[in-house]
Amino acid sequence: MYVPHERRSLLLSLLEQRGCLHTAAVAHELGVTDETIRNDFIALQRQKLLQRIHGGACYLPPTGSADDAVRMESQYIRLILAHVPENSCIYADDTSLLRHALAHPSAHAYTLLTPSLQMANALRAPALAQRVILPGGVLDKETQLICAGEEESLNFMHEHHPAIALLCPDAAVAPQRIAYRHALQAEWAQAACRSAGKTVLILLPQSISSTAPCSIVCSPQLLIAPSDIPSSFLATPHELIPTITIQDIREAQQM
């Protein structure tokens, strides 16, 4: 299930797509109570991120007081979901962004390969059609990932052969090298990268300048990144998809 900030981010994304949401309908869609959604709408209205109406809420265009990070995340989610084919088998790093995207009600049905209990838990809502396959092994309590060993993790990926690996690393070390804070995260990402038909590298703004100790080689076929990505990352044959920033949205509304 979603924690409050994850659920509210999802509600804003749905509002941006649909214009209005009815409390009872979206509560059923997310597998929570009407009261939970009403409280979310109240909290978001206090931040001037939506307008409450009888029985639901309506979208508010971005203003100077809007939460820029939430708006940018919703754009990332749209770009990610646009590259997840229906009924495909995928692997995804366990990050807040990818949990939001893959549990999004507008996502196609797919099969997710994940060693993460947190990721599996995010997809357990009855309204979601996604299948989740977890590997065997021992739970690492620090990362909440299954530790299967390097050979077994690669065998697990080869057995199911994901069509896409969605990698969202902690740091981008170089055009073809990414890094994670934990060796187990890097181990699973490397196995997925070697087995998947297509690797999609998702860089968040902070990953461009941050560091992490456990690096792996990655040759993505698709790059989803901030619009101000350093020019060094364009030296390789990536298809760059810049995010739509809040400033882009404001300018479009003024035209």
N, C-alpha and C positions, 0 to 999 in steps of 0.2 A: 504493500500500500504506500501511497505518497505521504511524505511528511508535509506540513503546512506550506512551506515556501515552494516546494516542488509542485504541489497541487495548484497554488495560486499563479505560478508561472504558466502552468498549463492552461488555466482558465483564461489568462490574458491572451495567450496564443489562439485559443478557440474564439474568443471575442473578436480578435483582429481578423480572423477568417470569416466568421459568420455574422458579425454585426451585433447580434443579440443572443442571449442564452436564457433559457427558462430553468429556474431552480430545480424543479422536480426532474426534468429530462436529463440535465447534466449530472445530477446526483446519481441517477440510475446508471448513466453512462460510465461514471467513474467508480461506482460501487461504494458510495458513501451516503450519509443521510442528508435530507434536505437542510437540516439545521447546520450541518457542517458547511455546505455551500453558501447558505445565507451569511454565516459568520465570515467566510472568505470574501464575499461581495462587500460586506460592511468594511472590512479591513482595507480592501483595495480601493473603495470609494474614498476613504480617509486619505489615501495617498494620491487621490485625483487620477486614478488609472482606469476608472470606469464610472458609469452612471447607473445607479440602481433604479429600477422601475418595478411596478407591481408584478410580482411573480418571477422576477429575474433581474437581468442587468444588460446594459447596452455599451458598446464600444465607445471610448473617447479617443479622438485623434491625439497623437503625442503633443505635449506642450513642454515648456521649459521645466516643469516640475515632474515630468514623467520619469520613470525609472529606466535610464538608458540601457543598463545591463540586461534587464528583462526583455526590452524590445529587441536588442541585438540577438539574444538567445532564441527568440521566436523566429528570427530570420535564419539562423543556423539550422533550426529544426526543419524548416521548410526545405532548405537545400539538401539536408541529409535524407529526408524522406523521399525526395524526388529521385534518389539514386538507390532506393531499396525496392527491387522488383517484387511484384506480388508472388506469393508462394515460393520465395527463394529461401535458401539456407544461408545464414549469415553468422559472422562472429563480430562481437563489439566489445571494445574496452569498457570496463565498468567506470564510467564517469557520470556526474550529475547530468551533463548535457545529453549524453546518449541514453540514459535512463528516461529522461523526459521525452526524447524523440521517439524511442522505440515503444513506449507505452502510450503514445499519443493516439487518441481515438481515430484520427484520420489515416493512421498507418495501415498499409495492406497487411493481410495475413502473411506470416513468414515463420520459419523455424530458426530459433536462436541457439547457437552453441555458446555456452558461457561457463566459465569456472567460478562465477561470482554468485554467492547466495543473495547478495543485495540486488543484483540485476534480476535474478530469477524472481525475487520477492516483488519487485516493481511491476512484474507482468502477470501477477496472479489474480488480478481483478476478473470476475466472471465475464464481464462484457468484452474482454480482449480475446481474440481468436488465436493469438500466437502460441506456438509450441516452444517449449524450452527443453534443451537436452544438456544435462550436467554430466561431467566426467566422474569417474570414480577416483578416490584418493583421500587424502587427509586434509581437513580444514586448517588453513593457516589463519589464526585468530587475528593477527595484526592487519592483514589485507582483506580478510573475509573471502579469500580465493581458495579453491581446491588445489592442493599441491600433489601433482601426479608424477613428477619427474620429467626431465627434458624429453626423453625418448617416448614416454607414454603420452605426453601432451601432443607431440607431433603425430603419433599414431592415432590419437583421438581425432585430430583435425583431418588427417588423411582418410580416415574411415568415413567421415561425414562430408568431406570436401565442400566447404562453404563457397558459395558463389562470390561473396563479398566479405572482406575484412574491413571493419570500420575502426580505424586506429585514431585515438585522441590522446596523444602523449602529453606528459608533463612538460617536456622541453623539446625544441627543435634544434638539434646540434649543428646540422649541416643539411644541404639539400637532400641527401639520401641517408641521413642518420638521425634517429629520434631517440629520446631517452625517457626513462621512468624512474620514479623514486625507489621502487622496490624491484628486486631481481625477479620475483615471481610474476609481476605484471609484465616485465620485459620478456620473460620466457614464453608466456602464453601469446603475447603479441607477435613474437618471432615465429612461433609455430603456425599461427593463423596467416601471417604474411607469406610463409612458404607454401601453404596449402590452398589458399583462396585463389579463385579465378581472377579476382580484381581486388586491389587494395586501394581504399579511399583514406587519404590522410587528412585529418581534420585538425587544423591549428587554431587555437584560441589566441587572442591578443597576448595574453601573459606567457604563452608557451614560446613565443619568439625570443624573449629576453631572459627566460628563466633557465635554471640548470637542474640536472638530475643525474645521479651517478651511474645508472644502468642503461647503457646505450645499445641499440641494435641497428643493423642495416635495414633500410626500408626503401623500396623502389615503387612508389605509388603510381597508379594509372590516373588518379584523380586527386586534386588538391582543393579542399575547401578551407579558405583562409581569410584573414582580415584584408580589407582593401589596401592597407598600407604595409603589406608584407615586404621585407627587404628584397632588393633587386637580385641578390645572390640566389634566391630560391627560384628565380625564373630562368636560371641557366639550364635546367633540366626540362625534358619535354612533359611538363605537367599542364593540365588544363586548369587554369586559375579561375575560380568562381568567387569573386569578392562578395562579402556580406553587404547587405543593404543597411546602411547606418541610419540612425534617427535623423541625421541631417538630410540624407537623401529623401526620406519620407516627407519632411517638412517642405523641402524645395518642390517636390512633386505636387503637394497640396496647394502651393502658392501659384502654380502655373495655370 
